[in-house]
C-alpha cells in the first residue's frame, strides 16, 4: 500500500493535471465558438458572390449607357455646331443686307 505522502503527491499531480485539462477544455470551447462564427460567415459567401456578380453586371450596363449618352452628346454638339454655323452665316448675310439697305435709304434721303 502506498504511503500517505505518496498519495498526497499523486493527488497534487492530478490536481495540476486537472487544472491543465480545464484550461485546454476552455480553449477548445473558445475555438468551437470561433469555428461556429466562421461557419456563419462562410455561409454568407455565396450570397455575397451573387450580389457582387449582380453589381458588376449593373456596372457594365451603366458603362454602356454612359458611352451611349456620351456618343449622343457628341452628335448633339455636332448638330448644334452646324446649326450655329448656319445661323452665323445668316446673321452675316442679314447684316450685309442691312448695311446695303441703310446705304440705299441714306442715298434716298
VEXVEXGU-881405 format. One record per residue: residue number from 0; x, y, z of N, C-alpha, C in turn. Coordinates in nm, 3 decimals. Layout:
<pts>
NUM X Y Z X Y Z X Y Z
...
</pts>
This chain:
<pts>
0 0.083 -0.118 0.000 0.000 0.000 0.000 0.088 0.124 0.000
1 0.036 0.223 -0.073 0.116 0.345 -0.084 0.107 0.425 0.044
2 0.208 0.498 0.066 0.209 0.580 0.186 0.125 0.704 0.164
3 0.087 0.767 0.269 0.004 0.887 0.262 0.078 0.997 0.186
4 0.206 1.008 0.206 0.284 1.112 0.136 0.282 1.089 -0.014
5 0.296 0.964 -0.056 0.296 0.937 -0.199 0.156 0.960 -0.258
6 0.052 0.933 -0.178 -0.085 0.961 -0.225 -0.110 1.112 -0.236
7 -0.058 1.185 -0.143 -0.071 1.332 -0.147 0.002 1.388 -0.269
8 0.120 1.332 -0.293 0.198 1.376 -0.409 0.124 1.343 -0.538
9 0.067 1.224 -0.544 -0.012 1.185 -0.661 -0.134 1.274 -0.676
10 -0.199 1.305 -0.565 -0.317 1.393 -0.565 -0.279 1.532 -0.617
11 -0.166 1.582 -0.573 -0.121 1.715 -0.617 -0.095 1.714 -0.768
12 -0.030 1.607 -0.816 -0.005 1.596 -0.960 -0.135 1.589 -1.039
13 -0.230 1.513 -0.985 -0.360 1.501 -1.052 -0.435 1.634 -1.053
14 -0.425 1.710 -0.945 -0.491 1.842 -0.938 -0.430 1.936 -1.043
15 -0.299 1.931 -1.061 -0.231 2.013 -1.162 -0.278 1.970 -1.300
16 -0.284 1.837 -1.321 -0.327 1.785 -1.450 -0.473 1.824 -1.478
17 -0.556 1.819 -1.376 -0.698 1.859 -1.391 -0.707 2.006 -1.429
18 -0.627 2.091 -1.365 -0.627 2.234 -1.396 -0.584 2.258 -1.540
19 -0.481 2.186 -1.585 -0.436 2.198 -1.723 -0.544 2.152 -1.821
20 -0.610 2.044 -1.789 -0.717 1.994 -1.874 -0.835 2.092 -1.879
21 -0.863 2.156 -1.770 -0.970 2.257 -1.768 -0.934 2.376 -1.858
22 -0.806 2.416 -1.852 -0.760 2.526 -1.939 -0.775 2.484 -2.086
23 -0.732 2.360 -2.117 -0.743 2.311 -2.254 -0.890 2.302 -2.296
24 -0.975 2.260 -2.204 -1.118 2.249 -2.233 -1.177 2.387 -2.263
25 -1.135 2.486 -2.184 -1.183 2.623 -2.207 -1.136 2.673 -2.344
26 -1.012 2.641 -2.379 -0.957 2.680 -2.510 -1.035 2.612 -2.621
27 -1.065 2.483 -2.604 -1.144 2.410 -2.704 -1.281 2.474 -2.721
28 -1.343 2.514 -2.611 -1.474 2.580 -2.617 -1.465 2.710 -2.697
29 -1.361 2.788 -2.672 -1.341 2.914 -2.746 -1.321 2.887 -2.895
30 -1.242 2.785 -2.926 -1.217 2.751 -3.067 -1.345 2.704 -3.136
31 -1.427 2.627 -3.064 -1.555 2.583 -3.122 -1.645 2.703 -3.147
32 -1.643 2.798 -3.056 -1.724 2.920 -3.073 -1.675 2.998 -3.196
33 -1.544 3.014 -3.208 -1.485 3.082 -3.325 -1.521 3.008 -3.454
34 -1.511 2.877 -3.450 -1.542 2.795 -3.567 -1.688 2.816 -3.610
35 -1.778 2.825 -3.515 -1.919 2.849 -3.547 -1.937 2.985 -3.613
36 -1.864 3.085 -3.563 -1.871 3.219 -3.623 -1.819 3.216 -3.768
37 -1.710 3.145 -3.789 -1.656 3.135 -3.925 -1.752 3.060 -4.017
38 -1.817 2.958 -3.965 -1.915 2.885 -4.046 -2.029 2.979 -4.089
39 -2.074 3.064 -3.996 -2.179 3.162 -4.030 -2.131 3.256 -4.139
40 -2.007 3.303 -4.125 -1.953 3.394 -4.225 -1.936 3.323 -4.360
41 -1.889 3.200 -4.356 -1.870 3.123 -4.480 -2.003 3.096 -4.549
42 -2.108 3.081 -4.471 -2.240 3.058 -4.530 -2.287 3.180 -4.609
43 -2.238 3.297 -4.572 -2.279 3.420 -4.640 -2.202 3.444 -4.770
44 -2.091 3.376 -4.789 -2.005 3.400 -4.905 -2.077 3.378 -5.038
45 -2.151 3.268 -5.058 -2.219 3.251 -5.187 -2.318 3.364 -5.217
46 -2.389 3.410 -5.114 -2.482 3.521 -5.133 -2.408 3.648 -5.170
47 -2.295 3.672 -5.104 -2.215 3.790 -5.136 -2.159 3.782 -5.278
48 -2.121 3.661 -5.321 -2.070 3.643 -5.458 -2.180 3.676 -5.559
49 -2.303 3.628 -5.530 -2.415 3.658 -5.621 -2.440 3.809 -5.629
50 -2.437 3.873 -5.513 -2.458 4.018 -5.510 -2.348 4.089 -5.587
51 -2.224 4.044 -5.570 -2.112 4.105 -5.640 -2.127 4.090 -5.791
52 -2.166 3.970 -5.836 -2.185 3.946 -5.979 -2.296 4.036 -6.032
53 -2.404 4.051 -5.956 -2.515 4.138 -5.997 -2.469 4.283 -6.008
54 -2.393 4.327 -5.910 -2.344 4.465 -5.911 -2.249 4.488 -6.029
55 -2.164 4.390 -6.057 -2.072 4.402 -6.171 -2.150 4.409 -6.302
56 -2.258 4.331 -6.312 -2.341 4.334 -6.434 -2.407 4.472 -6.448
57 -2.459 4.524 -6.338 -2.520 4.658 -6.341 -2.416 4.763 -6.378
58 -2.295 4.747 -6.325 -2.186 4.841 -6.355 -2.155 4.839 -6.505
59 -2.151 4.719 -6.562 -2.124 4.707 -6.706 -2.235 4.773 -6.788
60 -2.361 4.753 -6.745 -2.474 4.817 -6.814 -2.463 4.969 -6.806
61 -2.425 5.018 -6.689 -2.412 5.163 -6.672 -2.300 5.218 -6.759
62 -2.190 5.144 -6.771 -2.081 5.189 -6.858 -2.129 5.199 -7.003
63 -2.209 5.102 -7.045 -2.263 5.104 -7.181 -2.355 5.224 -7.199
64 -2.441 5.249 -7.101 -2.533 5.364 -7.109 -2.455 5.495 -7.113
65 -2.351 5.504 -7.031 -2.269 5.626 -7.029 -2.205 5.648 -7.166
66 -2.152 5.540 -7.225 -2.090 5.551 -7.357 -2.192 5.596 -7.461
67 -2.315 5.541 -7.453 -2.420 5.581 -7.546 -2.457 5.728 -7.527
68 -2.469 5.769 -7.401 -2.503 5.909 -7.373 -2.393 6.004 -7.420
69 -2.268 5.965 -7.400 -2.158 6.048 -7.448 -2.162 6.060 -7.601
70 -2.191 5.948 -7.667 -2.200 5.949 -7.813 -2.314 6.040 -7.857
71 -2.429 6.030 -7.787 -2.542 6.117 -7.819 -2.505 6.264 -7.797
72 -2.431 6.289 -7.689 -2.388 6.426 -7.660 -2.299 6.480 -7.770
73 -2.208 6.397 -7.818 -2.118 6.439 -7.926 -2.200 6.469 -8.051
74 -2.295 6.381 -8.084 -2.379 6.402 -8.202 -2.462 6.530 -8.187
75 -2.515 6.551 -8.069 -2.596 6.672 -8.044 -2.509 6.797 -8.057
76 -2.386 6.789 -8.006 -2.293 6.903 -8.019 -2.263 6.931 -8.166
77 -2.245 6.826 -8.246 -2.219 6.845 -8.389 -2.337 6.915 -8.455
78 -2.459 6.870 -8.421 -2.580 6.931 -8.479 -2.589 7.078 -8.439
79 -2.564 7.104 -8.310 -2.571 7.243 -8.262 -2.464 7.329 -8.329
80 -2.344 7.274 -8.342 -2.237 7.350 -8.408 -2.272 7.379 -8.554
81 -2.331 7.280 -8.622 -2.370 7.302 -8.762 -2.479 7.408 -8.770
82 -2.576 7.400 -8.678 -2.684 7.500 -8.678 -2.628 7.638 -8.644
83 -2.536 7.646 -8.549 -2.475 7.774 -8.514 -2.400 7.833 -8.634
84 -2.331 7.747 -8.706 -2.258 7.794 -8.825 -2.356 7.851 -8.927
85 -2.466 7.779 -8.952 -2.568 7.828 -9.046 -2.625 7.961 -9.000
86 -2.653 7.971 -8.869 -2.710 8.095 -8.816 -2.610 8.210 -8.825
87 -2.483 8.183 -8.802 -2.381 8.288 -8.814 -2.375 8.339 -8.958
88 -2.380 8.244 -9.052 -2.378 8.284 -9.194 -2.501 8.368 -9.226
89 -2.616 8.326 -9.174 -2.741 8.401 -9.199 -2.733 8.540 -9.137
90 -2.677 8.548 -9.016 -2.663 8.679 -8.950 -2.572 8.769 -9.032
91 -2.458 8.713 -9.077 -2.367 8.793 -9.159 -2.436 8.842 -9.285
92 -2.516 8.757 -9.347 -2.589 8.794 -9.468 -2.690 8.905 -9.437
93 -2.764 8.887 -9.326 -2.863 8.988 -9.288 -2.795 9.121 -9.252
94 -2.682 9.115 -9.185 -2.610 9.238 -9.151 -2.563 9.307 -9.279
95 -2.516 9.224 -9.373 -2.472 9.280 -9.501 -2.590 9.345 -9.574
96 -2.703 9.275 -9.576 -2.823 9.332 -9.639 -2.868 9.457 -9.567
97 -2.855 9.457 -9.434 -2.894 9.574 -9.355 -2.807 9.693 -9.390
98 -2.678 9.667 -9.408 -2.587 9.776 -9.446 -2.626 9.829 -9.584
99 -2.652 9.740 -9.678 -2.694 9.781 -9.813 -2.824 9.861 -9.807
100 -2.919 9.815 -9.725 -3.047 9.883 -9.712 -3.028 10.022 -9.653
101 -2.941 10.035 -9.552 -2.914 10.166 -9.493 -2.849 10.259 -9.594
102 -2.757 10.201 -9.672 -2.692 10.281 -9.775 -2.796 10.333 -9.876
103 -2.891 10.252 -9.917 -2.995 10.293 -10.010 -3.082 10.402 -9.948
104 -3.118 10.383 -9.819 -3.202 10.483 -9.751 -3.127 10.614 -9.741
105 -2.998 10.606 -9.708 -2.918 10.728 -9.695 -2.912 10.799 -9.830
106 -2.902 10.730 -9.939 -2.896 10.791 -10.072 -3.029 10.856 -10.107
107 -3.139 10.792 -10.067 -3.272 10.842 -10.098 -3.299 10.971 -10.021
108 -3.253 10.978 -9.901 -3.279 11.095 -9.816 -3.201 11.209 -9.870
</pts>
